[in-house]
């Protein structure tokens, strides 16, 4: 026997699903799960009671016309509340669910290139991430996946700093990335511990040998570049792209750094000591003899193979000359260790952290600590100074005690 249809239901007009959504859902609400054919026409009551509408399962409230759905407890949780609050549109929510790690990396690089002059570092760092995880959906990335990635990269002998670059990408993964980072932070697995800094500080004797060998080279850039780096602590790119307009050899005797790696480094002003002044004045004289003048926009260390020949382009690298200097001087270290040497010498001389950070362009004391390599001689000297001050205080106290005893004896003699 066929069931008798409800008369009230029969009187309800048949509607198309898309028309119903347009009238009853906020314009920014997500599409309900696609569990029925889009072309099927059903009554409004049947639609609300069907699995198509999440409210039938107790997750969402049935919507009223013009009233946004909020305060839900559905499994999509935070993402649904963001959508209904207007933070995300339907299209954005759908795209976020479909986004892969490769697409997130591409979005990150677009933003990074807009804010930074060079994106070489970011491209290199994210290349490893996309190679292993590029095809995965962002919503499928979990803390377990991140920890497995860390293990795989460690197996490949990758450095912790490179592996930690994955966390940069998680910031572009929306809610899922935030949840992963929060859980990793709670488990204290957010970042792999970094090894001690590979940098070192050259000794005074090592510096003297390097400068002697640099002065012997045919290259006209090497000696003045080494002097500037040892006394100003410029980063490699800051040094190579230095222009004459950034240097004042006459009045203020200072150097203004151009575009830097950090905001704290850009535009910092470094005073020039006598050693740098002598080297740059000699370099300027040689520069004029070769090019006829020193235009403000020309580079201090021009491009050229063997000899500088184009002052409108900066030297691309000092690696060949530096390798020769380092070998002849019999020192072990990197070009960047010139910067470590200056920071160490400033620290040993008693300069305050703020002074050192303003010269080096560091943004934190944590970074400053990685560059400062206080040597044993400085430690011994500092401890010897403390011992000397303590000895002087003891001798002063002993002398004062003896003086007091002498006064007491003298007074007793006078009384008698």
C-alpha positions in Angstrom: 0.0 0.0 0.0 1.4 3.3 -1.0 1.8 5.9 1.8 -0.5 8.9 1.7 1.4 12.1 1.0 1.1 14.9 3.5 -1.3 17.5 2.2 0.8 20.4 3.7 3.9 19.2 2.0 2.1 18.9 -1.3 1.0 22.5 -1.1 4.7 23.7 -0.7 6.1 24.9 -4.0 9.0 23.0 -5.5 12.1 25.1 -5.6 15.5 24.8 -7.2 18.4 24.3 -4.7 20.3 27.3 -6.0 17.3 29.6 -5.7 16.8 28.4 -2.1 20.4 29.1 -1.2 20.3 32.5 -2.7 17.2 33.5 -0.6 18.1 31.8 2.7 21.9 31.8 3.1 24.1 34.8 3.7 25.9 35.8 0.6 29.2 34.8 2.2 28.1 31.4 3.5 29.8 28.2 2.1 28.1 25.8 -0.1 26.5 22.9 1.8 27.9 19.5 1.0 27.1 18.4 -2.5 25.2 15.2 -1.7 22.4 15.6 -4.3 22.2 16.5 -7.9 22.2 20.3 -8.4 19.3 20.0 -10.9 16.9 18.1 -8.5 14.0 20.2 -7.3 12.7 19.5 -3.7 10.4 21.3 -1.2 11.8 23.7 1.3 10.9 21.4 4.2 12.5 18.3 2.5 15.6 20.4 1.8 16.0 21.4 5.5 15.4 17.8 6.6 17.8 16.3 4.1 21.5 15.6 4.7 22.2 18.3 2.3 21.7 21.0 5.0 24.0 20.7 8.0 21.3 21.9 10.3 19.5 18.7 10.0 22.5 16.9 11.7 22.5 19.3 14.7 25.6 21.1 13.6 24.2 24.4 12.3 21.1 26.3 13.1 18.5 26.5 10.4 18.9 29.9 8.8 16.3 32.6 8.8 16.2 35.0 5.9 18.8 37.7 6.3 20.2 36.3 9.6 23.8 35.0 9.4 24.6 31.7 11.0 27.0 32.0 13.9 28.1 30.1 17.1 28.1 26.7 15.4 29.7 23.5 16.7 30.1 21.8 13.4 33.3 19.9 12.7 34.6 22.6 10.4 34.6 24.8 13.5 36.8 27.9 13.1 36.7 28.0 9.3 32.9 28.1 9.3 32.8 30.9 11.9 35.3 32.9 9.8 33.2 32.4 6.7 29.9 33.4 8.4 31.6 36.5 10.0 32.6 37.7 6.6 36.4 37.1 7.0 36.3 34.6 4.1 34.1 34.4 1.1 32.7 31.2 -0.3 35.3 31.1 -3.0 38.2 31.8 -0.6 37.0 29.0 1.7 36.8 26.6 -1.2 40.2 27.6 -2.5 41.7 27.2 0.9 40.4 23.6 1.1 41.9 22.8 -2.3 45.2 24.7 -1.9 48.4 22.6 -2.1 51.7 23.3 -0.4 53.1 24.3 -3.8 50.4 26.9 -4.3 51.0 28.2 -0.7 54.7 28.5 -1.5 54.0 30.4 -4.7 51.7 32.8 -2.8 54.4 33.3 -0.2 57.1 34.1 -2.8 54.9 36.7 -4.5 54.5 38.5 -1.2 58.2 38.0 -0.3 59.4 39.4 -3.6 57.2 42.5 -3.1 58.8 43.2 0.2 62.4 42.2 -0.4 64.9 43.2 -3.1 66.2 39.7 -3.5 64.2 36.4 -3.1 67.1 34.0 -3.6 67.0 32.9 0.0 63.3 32.3 0.0 63.3 30.4 -3.3 66.2 28.1 -2.0 64.5 27.5 1.4 61.1 26.7 0.0 62.5 24.5 -2.8 63.2 21.7 -0.3 59.7 22.0 1.2 57.9 21.9 -2.1 60.0 19.0 -3.3 58.9 16.8 -0.5 55.4 18.2 0.3 54.4 20.2 -2.7 51.6 18.0 -3.9 50.0 17.6 -0.5 46.9 19.6 0.3 47.3 22.2 3.0 44.3 20.8 5.0 46.2 17.4 5.0 49.3 18.8 6.7 49.4 17.8 10.4 52.0 18.1 13.1 52.9 14.5 12.4 53.6 15.4 8.8 55.8 18.3 9.8 57.8 16.2 12.2 58.3 13.5 9.6 59.5 16.2 7.2 62.0 17.4 9.8 63.3 13.8 10.3 63.6 13.2 6.5 65.6 16.5 6.1 67.9 15.6 9.0 68.5 12.3 7.3 69.6 14.2 4.2 72.1 16.1 6.4 70.3 19.4 6.1 70.9 22.1 8.6 68.3 22.9 11.3 68.1 26.5 10.1 67.1 25.3 6.6 64.6 22.8 8.0 63.0 25.5 10.2 62.1 27.5 7.0 59.0 25.3 6.7 57.5 27.3 9.5 57.6 30.4 7.3 55.3 28.6 4.9 52.9 27.5 7.6 52.0 31.2 8.2 50.5 31.1 4.7 48.4 28.0 5.3 45.5 29.8 7.1 43.8 28.2 10.0 45.4 24.8 9.5 48.9 26.4 9.6 48.0 28.3 12.8 46.7 25.1 14.5 49.9 23.1 13.5 52.2 25.8 14.8 50.2 26.1 18.1 50.4 22.3 18.6 54.2 22.2 17.8 54.7 25.1 20.2 52.9 23.3 23.0 55.0 20.1 22.3 58.2 22.3 22.2 58.8 21.0 18.7 58.3 24.3 16.9 61.9 24.7 15.8 64.9 22.5 15.7 67.7 23.7 18.0 70.4 25.6 16.0 74.0 24.5 16.4 76.7 26.9 17.7 77.6 29.7 15.3 80.2 28.6 12.8 81.7 32.1 12.8 85.0 33.0 14.4 87.0 36.1 15.2 90.4 36.6 13.6 93.4 37.4 15.8 95.2 40.7 15.5 98.2 38.9 13.9 95.8 37.1 11.5 94.3 40.4 10.5 97.7 42.0 9.9 98.8 39.0 7.6 95.5 39.2 5.6 95.9 43.0 5.0 99.5 42.5 4.0 98.6 39.9 1.4 95.6 41.9 0.2 97.9 44.9 -0.6 100.1 42.7 -2.8 97.3 41.6 -5.1 96.7 42.9 -8.6 93.1 43.6 -7.8 92.4 47.2 -6.8 89.2 46.3 -4.9 90.5 43.7 -2.4 92.6 45.8 0.0 90.2 48.7 0.6 87.2 46.3 0.7 89.0 44.2 3.4 89.9 47.3 5.4 86.3 48.6 5.3 84.8 45.2 6.2 87.2 44.7 9.2 86.4 48.2 10.6 82.8 48.7 9.6 81.3 45.2 9.7 79.3 45.5 6.5 77.4 42.5 5.1 78.7 41.2 1.8 76.0 42.8 -0.4 76.1 46.1 1.6 79.8 46.3 0.8 79.7 45.3 -2.8 76.9 47.8 -3.6 78.4 50.7 -1.8 78.3 54.0 -3.8 80.4 57.1 -3.4 77.4 59.2 -2.4 77.1 57.0 0.8 80.6 58.0 2.0 81.6 61.4 3.4 85.4 61.6 3.6 85.6 65.4 4.1 83.1 66.7 6.7 81.3 64.1 8.8 83.8 61.2 8.0 81.1 58.6 8.0 79.5 55.9 5.9 75.7 55.4 5.4 74.6 51.9 4.6 72.1 51.5 1.8 69.5 48.7 1.3 70.2 46.1 3.9 69.0 42.6 4.9 67.0 44.0 7.9 65.2 47.3 8.6 67.6 47.9 11.4 70.5 47.7 9.0 69.2 49.9 6.3 70.3 53.5 6.6 72.5 53.0 9.6 75.4 55.4 9.9 78.9 54.2 10.8 81.8 56.6 11.7 85.0 56.0 9.8 88.2 55.6 11.9 91.6 56.7 10.7 92.5 53.3 9.2 89.4 53.3 7.0 89.9 57.0 6.1 93.5 56.4 4.9 92.5 53.3 2.8 89.4 55.0 1.2 91.3 58.2 0.4 94.0 56.2 -1.4 91.3 54.1 -3.2 89.5 57.3 -4.3 92.8 58.7 -5.8 93.4 55.4 -7.7 89.8 55.4 -8.8 90.1 58.9 -10.2 93.3 58.1 -12.1 91.5 55.1 -13.7 88.0 56.6 -14.4 88.7 60.3 -14.4 86.3 61.1 -11.6 84.2 59.7 -8.8 80.5 60.3 -9.6 78.2 60.0 -6.6 76.1 57.2 -8.2 79.1 55.1 -9.2 80.0 52.1 -7.2 83.0 52.2 -4.8 84.1 48.7 -5.8 83.4 48.5 -9.6 82.8 45.4 -11.7 85.5 44.0 -13.9 87.4 40.8 -14.5 90.9 41.1 -13.1 90.8 44.8 -13.0 87.7 47.1 -12.4 86.5 48.6 -15.7 82.8 49.5 -15.2 82.0 51.9 -12.3 78.3 51.8 -13.1 78.1 48.1 -12.0 79.1 46.7 -8.6 81.7 43.9 -8.3 79.8 40.6 -8.4 82.1 38.7 -6.0 85.4 39.0 -4.1 85.6 35.2 -3.7 88.7 34.6 -5.9 90.8 37.3 -4.4 89.7 36.4 -0.9 90.6 32.8 -1.4 94.1 33.9 -2.5 94.5 36.2 0.5 93.3 33.7 3.0 95.7 31.0 1.6 98.7 33.3 1.5 98.0 34.6 5.0 97.5 31.0 6.3 94.3 31.8 8.1 91.1 29.7 8.3 87.7 31.4 8.0 85.1 33.0 5.9 84.7 36.5 4.5 81.7 36.9 6.8 84.0 36.3 9.7 85.4 39.8 9.2 82.0 41.0 10.6 82.2 38.5 13.4 85.7 39.9 14.2 84.5 43.5 14.5 81.5 42.5 16.7 83.9 40.5 19.0 86.4 43.4 19.2 83.7 45.9 20.1 82.4 43.6 22.8 85.8 43.0 24.2 86.5 46.7 24.3 83.5 47.3 26.6 81.1 48.8 24.0 77.4 48.5 25.0 75.0 46.2 23.2 73.1 49.2 21.8 76.3 50.6 20.3 77.3 47.3 18.7 73.8 46.6 17.4 73.6 50.1 15.8 77.0 49.5 14.0 76.3 45.9 13.0 72.6 46.4 12.1 71.4 43.6 14.3 67.8 43.5 15.4 68.1 41.4 18.5 70.5 40.6 21.3 70.1 36.9 20.4 71.6 37.5 17.0 74.3 39.7 18.6 75.3 36.8 20.9 75.9 34.6 17.8 78.4 37.1 16.4 80.3 37.8 19.6 83.1 35.4 20.2 84.8 36.7 23.4 88.3 35.2 23.3 90.3 33.6 26.1 92.7 36.6 26.2 89.8 39.0 26.8 88.3 36.8 29.4 91.7 36.5 31.2 92.2 40.3 31.0 88.8 41.0 32.4 89.3 38.6 35.3 92.8 40.0 35.9 91.3 43.5 36.1 88.8 42.3 38.7 91.6 40.7 40.7 93.6 43.8 40.5 90.7 46.0 41.7 90.2 43.6 44.6 93.9 43.6 45.5 93.9 47.4 45.4 90.8 47.5 47.7 92.5 45.1 50.1 95.7 47.1 50.2 93.7 50.3 50.8 91.7 48.7 53.6 94.9 47.3 55.2 96.6 50.7 55.0 93.5 52.3 56.6 93.6 49.8 59.4 97.3 50.4 60.0 96.7 54.1 60.1 93.9 53.7 62.7 96.2 51.5 64.9 98.9 54.1 64.7 96.5 56.9 65.8 95.4 54.8 68.8 99.0 54.1 69.9 99.9 57.8 69.5 96.9 58.9 71.6 97.8 56.4 74.3 101.4 57.7 74.5 100.2 61.3 74.8 97.8 60.4 77.7 100.6 58.7 79.6 
